[in-house]
Amino acid sequence: MSPLTVTRTLPADATTAALRADVAHGLTRTPKQLPPKWFYDARGSELFDEITTLPDYYPTRAEREILINHSTDIATATGARTLIELGSGSSDKTRHLIEALTDLHTYVPVDVSESALTSAAETLLTLHPTLTVHALVADFQQGITLPGTPGPRLLAFLGGTIGNLLPEERTTFLRSAHALLSPGDAILLGTDLVKDEATLVAAYDDATGVTADFNKNVLNVINRELGADFNPEDFQHVALWNAEREWIEMRLRARKELTVKVPALDLAVPFAEGEEIRTEVSAKFREAGVREELGVAGFEMSRWWTDGEGRFGVSLAVRG
């Protein structure tokens, strides 16, 4: 058997169809909004990688610190023979786990990008030639079917990505994760934590403008894929802390009154001066809240780790 299997569950045109639907819905509603997944074409991924190296953007470093310090604890607690990673990308976040999971048989990365999956798998198999990799080209929010793999299984959802889901979406996601797993399997969840507003805003609005370019890249994606005529310079990057909901919002604010045409959708989108498109919500968490949300979905939190400065939390929870 080949050590690498790739299963595509997304139709070949699924990405384009989803973009068309999201743009048509998001730019005709009030207030306007777009899902953050459309940041991540090749250029967007490069920009995000650059963001993770910026001094003010702590989440990636903080989570990596936790994984380096506690991968052995995670391996001991789970004894996982299968590791599933949602939104795996380059699989960089889980390499410490793969090294620590000495009984690991199969790694199941899940991502919408087949090229990212195959590239990451080839790198991992060079380092771990006895590992079996079964990659899934899928959107986890649309539901996935896992291949038959040996248990216990550990489902990893890292990077604080769960914070991009609204509360009702998080509930749906965690319940679907529960349905994917068997009793005794576990979920490993990365969550950025509530902290002072200045630290949070700085992480999403760096002085060098990289995050602004990343935010505006969604406009470039729509221009390229749907023939739109957005001028990114007509929009200002905005990052705001919503204290009531305890999340950061990234927005694009029109600098002047304008109309954007999207020919592929036969759509003309008017903007008033100062009107905004919400492009991302990034919720921040507290330990008690994470425990409660996991519990509602049928998981019992067994371990909780933070980095040395208490900025980021990684929880391990067992499926009941």
PASEPA-840682 format. One record per residue (C-alpha): residue number from 1; residue in three letters; x, y, z. Coordinates in steps of 0.2 Angstrom, whole numbers, plus 5000, padded with zeros to 4 digits. Each point is the difference from the previous one (the first is absolute). Layout:
<pts>
 pos code east north   up
 NUM  ALA    X     Y    Z
...
</pts>
This chain:
<pts>
 pos code east north   up
   1  MET 5000  5000 5000
   2  SER 5006  5017 4996
   3  PRO 5005  5011 5015
   4  LEU 4990  5014 4993
   5  THR 4982  5000 4995
   6  VAL 4990  5016 4994
   7  THR 4981  5000 5001
   8  ARG 4991  5014 4992
   9  THR 4982  5003 5007
  10  LEU 4998  5017 4993
  11  PRO 4994  5001 4982
  12  ALA 5013  5008 4988
  13  ASP 4990  5016 4999
  14  ALA 4995  5001 5018
  15  THR 5012  5014 5004
  16  THR 4994  5012 4987
  17  ALA 4982  4996 5003
  18  ALA 5002  5003 5019
  19  LEU 5009  5017 4996
  20  ARG 4986  5005 4989
  21  ALA 4987  4996 5013
  22  ASP 5009  5009 5014
  23  VAL 5004  5016 4990
  24  ALA 4982  5001 4993
  25  HIS 4993  4997 5018
  26  GLY 5013  5010 5009
  27  LEU 5000  5016 4990
  28  THR 4981  5002 4998
  29  ARG 4996  4998 5018
  30  THR 5001  5014 5014
  31  PRO 5013  5001 5007
  32  LYS 5011  4993 4987
  33  GLN 5011  4985 5004
  34  LEU 5012  4987 4992
  35  PRO 5006  4984 5008
  36  PRO 5019  5000 5005
  37  LYS 5004  4984 4990
  38  TRP 5001  5011 4984
  39  PHE 5016  5008 5007
  40  TYR 5010  4985 4996
  41  ASP 5005  4999 4982
  42  ALA 5018  4997 4997
  43  ARG 5004  5019 5003
  44  GLY 4989  5000 5016
  45  SER 5009  4985 5007
  46  GLU 5016  5008 4997
  47  LEU 4994  5016 5009
  48  PHE 4993  4990 5015
  49  ASP 5017  4991 5001
  50  GLU 5008  5017 5001
  51  ILE 4987  5006 5013
  52  THR 5005  4985 5012
  53  THR 5018  5006 5001
  54  LEU 4995  5018 5005
  55  PRO 5005  5005 5018
  56  ASP 4982  5005 5004
  57  TYR 4992  4984 4993
  58  TYR 5002  4988 5015
  59  PRO 4987  4986 4997
  60  THR 5011  4989 4989
  61  ARG 5015  5001 5011
  62  ALA 4990  4998 5016
  63  GLU 4991  4984 4993
  64  ARG 5017  4993 4993
  65  GLU 5007  5002 5017
  66  ILE 4986  4990 5008
  67  LEU 5002  4986 4987
  68  ILE 5019  4999 5003
  69  ASN 4998  4999 5018
  70  HIS 4985  4989 5001
  71  SER 5000  4988 4985
  72  THR 5006  4986 5011
  73  ASP 4986  5003 5012
  74  ILE 4988  5000 4986
  75  ALA 5007  4984 4993
  76  THR 5000  4991 5017
  77  ALA 4982  5006 5004
  78  THR 4993  4994 4983
  79  GLY 5010  4986 4994
  80  ALA 4994  5005 4983
  81  ARG 5003  4989 4985
  82  THR 4991  5012 4988
  83  LEU 5002  5019 5000
  84  ILE 4987  5010 4990
  85  GLU 5004  5018 4997
  86  LEU 4987  5012 4994
  87  GLY 5006  5015 4989
  88  SER 5017  4992 5000
  89  GLY 5009  5011 4987
  90  SER 5018  4997 5001
  91  SER 4998  4988 5015
  92  ASP 5013  5010 5009
  93  LYS 4990  5002 5016
  94  THR 4999  4981 5002
  95  ARG 5017  4994 4997
  96  HIS 5005  5001 5018
  97  LEU 4985  4989 5004
  98  ILE 5004  4987 4986
  99  GLU 5018  4999 5007
 100  ALA 4993  4997 5018
 101  LEU 4986  4988 4995
 102  THR 5011  4984 4999
 103  ASP 4986  4988 4997
 104  LEU 4993  5011 4986
 105  HIS 4994  4990 4985
 106  THR 4990  5012 4989
 107  TYR 5000  5019 4997
 108  VAL 4984  5007 4992
 109  PRO 5003  5018 4995
 110  VAL 4984  5009 4994
 111  ASP 5001  5016 4989
 112  VAL 4992  5008 4985
 113  SER 5016  5001 4991
 114  GLU 5006  4984 4992
 115  SER 5017  5007 4996
 116  ALA 5003  5005 5018
 117  LEU 4995  4983 5006
 118  THR 5012  4991 4988
 119  SER 5014  5011 5003
 120  ALA 4999  4998 5019
 121  ALA 4997  4982 4999
 122  GLU 5016  4997 4989
 123  THR 5010  5010 5013
 124  LEU 4993  4990 5014
 125  LEU 5003  4983 4992
 126  THR 5018  5005 4997
 127  LEU 5002  5002 5019
 128  HIS 4988  4986 5005
 129  PRO 5001  4987 4986
 130  THR 4990  4987 5010
 131  LEU 4985  5012 5002
 132  THR 4984  4998 4990
 133  VAL 4993  5016 4994
 134  HIS 4982  5000 4994
 135  ALA 4996  5018 4994
 136  LEU 4983  5007 4998
 137  VAL 4996  5014 4988
 138  ALA 4985  5006 5009
 139  ASP 4992  5015 5009
 140  PHE 4997  4995 5018
 141  GLN 4986  5012 5002
 142  GLN 4990  4991 4986
 143  GLY 5002  4983 5009
 144  ILE 5014  4987 4997
 145  THR 5000  4981 5000
 146  LEU 5016  4992 5008
 147  PRO 5009  4985 4993
 148  GLY 5001  4985 5010
 149  THR 5015  5002 5011
 150  PRO 5006  4992 5017
 151  GLY 4995  5007 5016
 152  PRO 5002  5009 5012
 153  ARG 4998  5015 4989
 154  LEU 5005  5018 5004
 155  LEU 4991  5014 4990
 156  ALA 5011  5016 5000
 157  PHE 4992  5017 4996
 158  LEU 5014  5013 5004
 159  GLY 5005  5018 4996
 160  GLY 4986  5007 5009
 161  THR 4990  4997 4984
 162  ILE 4984  4996 5010
 163  GLY 4999  5018 5005
 164  ASN 4996  5004 4982
 165  LEU 4983  4991 5002
 166  LEU 4986  5009 5008
 167  PRO 4993  4993 5016
 168  GLU 4986  4990 4991
 169  GLU 5013  4994 4987
 170  ARG 5011  4994 5014
 171  THR 4986  4990 5008
 172  THR 4997  4992 4983
 173  PHE 5018  4996 4997
 174  LEU 5003  4993 5017
 175  ARG 4985  4989 4999
 176  SER 5005  4994 4982
 177  ALA 5018  4996 5007
 178  HIS 4991  4990 5014
 179  ALA 4991  4990 4987
 180  LEU 5016  4996 4990
 181  LEU 5009  4992 5015
 182  SER 4997  4985 5011
 183  PRO 4999  4999 5019
 184  GLY 5017  5002 5007
 185  ASP 5007  5010 4985
 186  ALA 5005  5018 5004
 187  ILE 5000  5018 4993
 188  LEU 5015  5012 5001
 189  LEU 4994  5018 4999
 190  GLY 5011  5016 4998
 191  THR 4991  5015 5007
 192  ASP 5007  5018 5001
 193  LEU 4996  5008 5017
 194  VAL 4992  5016 5006
 195  LYS 5013  5013 5004
 196  ASP 5002  5019 5000
 197  GLU 4993  5009 4985
 198  ALA 5016  5008 4995
 199  THR 5009  4983 4998
 200  LEU 4986  4993 4990
 201  VAL 4998  5014 4988
 202  ALA 5018  5001 4997
 203  ALA 5000  4982 4995
 204  TYR 4988  5004 4986
 205  ASP 5006  5017 4995
 206  ASP 5019  5000 4998
 207  ALA 5009  5016 4997
 208  THR 5009  4993 4985
 209  GLY 4983  4998 4991
 210  VAL 5002  4981 4996
 211  THR 4983  4996 5008
 212  ALA 4992  5014 4990
 213  ASP 5006  4992 4984
 214  PHE 4994  4983 5006
 215  ASN 4983  5007 5004
 216  LYS 4999  5009 4983
 217  ASN 5006  4984 4991
 218  VAL 4982  4994 5001
 219  LEU 4996  5014 4987
 220  ASN 5014  4994 4989
 221  VAL 4992  4982 5000
 222  ILE 4983  5006 4995
 223  ASN 5008  5011 4986
 224  ARG 5009  4985 4993
 225  GLU 4987  4987 5002
 226  LEU 4984  5010 4997
 227  GLY 5007  5014 4989
 228  ALA 4995  5013 5013
 229  ASP 5008  5018 4999
 230  PHE 5004  5002 5018
 231  ASN 5015  5013 5003
 232  PRO 5007  4994 5017
 233  GLU 5006  5018 5003
 234  ASP 4982  5006 5001
 235  PHE 4999  4990 5016
 236  GLN 5008  5002 5017
 237  HIS 5004  4986 5011
 238  VAL 4992  5001 5017
 239  ALA 5002  4988 5015
 240  LEU 4989  5003 5015
 241  TRP 4997  4991 5017
 242  ASN 4982  4996 5004
 243  ALA 5001  4999 5019
 244  GLU 4982  4994 5002
 245  ARG 5002  4985 4988
 246  GLU 5019  4998 5005
 247  TRP 5006  4999 4982
 248  ILE 5010  5010 4988
 249  GLU 4992  5006 4984
 250  MET 5010  5003 4984
 251  ARG 4991  5012 4987
 252  LEU 5003  5009 4984
 253  ARG 4993  5018 5001
 254  ALA 4996  5009 4984
 255  ARG 5010  5016 4999
 256  LYS 4987  5008 4988
 257  GLU 4984  4997 4992
 258  LEU 5002  4988 4986
 259  THR 4992  4986 4990
 260  VAL 5009  4983 4997
 261  LYS 4995  4989 4985
 262  VAL 5001  4981 5001
 263  PRO 4996  4994 4982
 264  ALA 5000  4982 5004
 265  LEU 4985  5003 5011
 266  ASP 4993  5014 4990
 267  LEU 5001  5010 5016
 268  ALA 5003  5018 5004
 269  VAL 5004  5003 5018
 270  PRO 4998  5018 5006
 271  PHE 5010  5006 5015
 272  ALA 4997  5016 5010
 273  GLU 5015  5009 5007
 274  GLY 5005  4991 5016
 275  GLU 4990  4985 4997
 276  GLU 5009  4984 5005
 277  ILE 5001  4981 4995
 278  ARG 5003  4989 5015
 279  THR 5014  4988 4994
 280  GLU 5004  4990 5016
 281  VAL 4994  4997 5018
 282  SER 5013  4993 5011
 283  ALA 4993  4995 5017
 284  LYS 5011  5000 5015
 285  PHE 4996  4987 5014
 286  ARG 5001  4996 5019
 287  GLU 5004  4983 5007
 288  ALA 4982  4999 5008
 289  GLY 4992  5004 4983
 290  VAL 5010  4987 4990
 291  ARG 4996  4987 5013
 292  GLU 4981  5004 4999
 293  GLU 4999  5000 4981
 294  LEU 5009  4984 4999
 295  GLY 4989  4993 5014
 296  VAL 4984  5005 4990
 297  ALA 5007  4990 4985
 298  GLY 5003  4984 5010
 299  PHE 5018  5002 5004
 300  GLU 5009  5001 5017
 301  MET 5015  5011 5002
 302  SER 5014  4990 5008
 303  ARG 5015  5011 4998
 304  TRP 5003  5019 4997
 305  TRP 5017  5008 4996
 306  THR 5005  5018 4997
 307  ASP 5016  5008 4994
 308  GLY 5011  5008 5013
 309  GLU 4992  5017 4998
 310  GLY 4982  4993 5001
 311  ARG 4996  5007 4983
 312  PHE 4994  4984 4991
 313  GLY 4991  4984 5006
 314  VAL 5000  4982 4993
 315  SER 4988  4988 5007
 316  LEU 4998  4981 4999
 317  ALA 4983  4993 5002
 318  VAL 4993  4982 4999
 319  ARG 4985  4995 4991
 320  GLY 4987  4992 5011
</pts>
